[in-house]
Every structure is written in structure tokens, then in C-alpha cells.
Amino acid sequence: MKQLFLKTTLFLFALTLSNCEKNDPQEQLPPITQIGANTFGAIVNGSVFITKDKTGYSPPGGGTPKGLVVTVGSSLPDYEYFGIDARNYEGVYIYIYIPKKIPQEITYSFKNSTGVRASLEKPDFPHLFCSINGSRYLSYENSGSITFSKVNLNKGIYAGTFNVKLKNMDDEKDIIEITNGRFDI
């Protein structure tokens, strides 16, 4: 009888420990690194967001769309910027814009987002917007910041952290928060 009790107790203890793993959303995020690990994650309004590539064929031209894309340089004449496109192909998309070809190892404050990627508007301020299942959320003046902790041009490494509050483009009372953001690209 004692053996049965002991085995049952050990089994329940092991079951409890296994169920406790990764319950904290922050533990599910990629670690904060500066090695070019090609990771991006955040807590978006309480839910874990981690980039992932789309699966399957995507016409025209085929190929697999990437969940994490960085734009460095210029796609328009006389216009340089740094952009991060992050998506999970499950309804969440985050876009970060820095008005520099090469970001510096400093903290940038987010300002009023236009809700569009780099464009002819050529904004001269950092901003972030997020799309969640078709609703667009925009950064606003001093609503958050992004810190580049490592920028290595030779190795192409861009790493840092960010946090921001965002207003719904159609309802300013609808505010979400992105916390514990981290990237190592």
C-alpha cells in the first residue's frame, strides 16, 4: 500500500511539474540574444507572438514567404530607412520603421504612425503599427520605444528590445500593448 501511495504521489508531482512548464508567456518567447539568431517575438495584448514563415506555395513565382524580413537602405530615390516586417501568418503583423539606413545603438521613441510601410511620405520619425485580424493599431507620440543593443554592419546583425502601446486606427479608445518585444536578426 505504501508503494502505491508513493508511486501515485511521485506521478502526480511529475505531472504537476510538466504542466507548469512554459505557462508564463514570457518563457515562450525566443531568448534575448545578439548573435544574429534570426528571431523576433513579443507579447501582443497578452498573447505570445513569434514570427514564422508561411507554409506552402505562394503564386506567382512560388517560394515561401518569410515571417521576418528586414529592409535596409532605399527603395525610393533619396530615401533611406530601416524596416522590420514581422508576421506569423495567423492574423498578426508588426511593422517597425526607423528613418535611418543604419540604426544606431540607442533608444528611439515611437511617434504617430501613419499605418503604412515606408512610402512617399518619407516620415522622419520612428513608428510602429500592428495588424491583428484586419484591425490596424498605430503607435502614437511617446507610446513606446525600441532599443538597438547591437548593430554590426559587417555581420549584418541587428538586435534589440521594444515595448509600445497602440491605438486602433478606427477606435482610439481601443488600446493594445506590445511588451517584452525582442529581435536578433
N, C-alpha and C positions, 0 to 999 in steps of 0.2 A: 504494500500500500504506500509506504514511504517513497519507493522508487517511482511509482505512478505519479504521486504528488510532485516529486522533484522534477520529473520529466515534463509534466504539464506546466509547472512554473517556469522552467527554462524555455520551453516552447513559447509561452505567452510573452516572456521577456524579450526573446529574439524577435517575435512578431511585432512587438511594440517598437523596438529599435529600428526595424526595417521600415515601418510605416512613418517614422519620424524623419527619415532622410528626405532632403530636398523639399520639405514643406514650406520653408522660407523662400519666397520668390527670389530674393537676392542671391541665394545659393544656386539657383538655376541659371544665373547669368554667366557669361564667359568671364574668366578672371581678368583683372586689370593688369595688362602687360604692355610692354614697349618693344616687342621683338619682331613686329610685322606678322602677327598670327592670323591676320585677315578675319578679325572678329568684330562684332557690333551687337550690343544688347542694351536693354533698358527695361524699366518697369513703366509701362504705359497705362496710366489710370488704374493701377493696381494689378495689371496682368503682365506676365513676362513676355517680352518681345525679343526675339533673336532672329537675325536675318537668315534666310535660306534661299537657295536657288530654286527656280521653278522646275518642275519635272515635266518631261515630255517634250514633244516637238512644237515649235512655235513658228508658224509661217509668217511672212515669206522669208525665205533664206535659211530657215531652220535654226538649229543651235538651241542652247538652253539659256534663257535669260537669267542673269545673275541677281542675287538678292542684295549684293553690296557692290556699288560702283562709285568710284571717285573720279571727278573731273578736275583736272589741274591745268591751268593755262587759259587759253582763249578759244572760244568757238565763234566769236563775233569780232569784227575789226576793232582794234583799240579797246579791248575789253578783257580784263583778266580777273579770274575768280577761282575759288576753290569750293567745290561742291561735293557733298556726300549724299548719295541716293541709297536708302536702306529700306528693304521690304521683305516680307515673309510670305507673300502670295497667299495670305489668309485674311486679307482685308485691311492690313496695316502698312502704311508707307510713311517714312520720315525723310524729310529733305533738310539738309543743313547747308547754309550759304555763308561763305566768308569772302569779303571783297578784296581778296589778295590772291595772287597767283600761288604764292607760298605762304601758308600761315606761319606765324611766329610762335615761339614757346611762351605764350602769355594767355591771359583770360580775356575773352571777348564777351561783351554783354549783348544779348539779343534785343532787337528793336522790332518795330512794327513790320510784320511780314506782309508781302503782297499776295501770298498764297500761290505764287508761280515760281517755277525754277528760274535759273538765270535767263534773263530776257533782254530785250532792247531797253528796258527801264534802267538798267545798269545801277542797281541800288549800291550805295557806298557804305552800307552798314550790314553787320551780321544779322541773319534772321533764320528762323526755323519754322517749318509748317509740317503738319501731320494729317494724313487722311486715314480715317477709321470707317470702314464700310461705307464709303461715299461721303461722309461728313468731313469737312475741312476745318482744321483747327490751326490758328495762327499765333505766332509769338507777338508780343506787344512790348512797348518800351519798358526796359529793365525787368522783363518777366523771367529771366534766367540767364545762364551763361554757359560757355564752353571753354574749357581749359585744354590747350595743347601742351602736354607734358613732354612730348618728344616729336621733333621734326628732323628727319635725316634725309636730306635730298639725295645723297649718294646711294642710299639703300632704298629710297622710296618709302620710308616708314613715317606714318602719321598716327600718333596715339594721344588719347586724352579722355576726358570725362565731361559730362554735361548734365544739367538739370534745367527744366523750364516749365512754366505754366502757359497754357494755350487757351485762347477763346475760340468758340465755334464761330465760323465766318457768318452764319445766318442767325445766331442767337448768342449775343455777348454774355448772357448770364450762364451759359453752358461752358464751364471751365474744366479742363482736364489738366493732369500733371504728369510729366515725364521725369522720373527720378532714377538715380543710380545709372545713368547713361554712361557707356564706356565703349571705346573703339580702339582697335590696334590694326591698322591697315598697312 
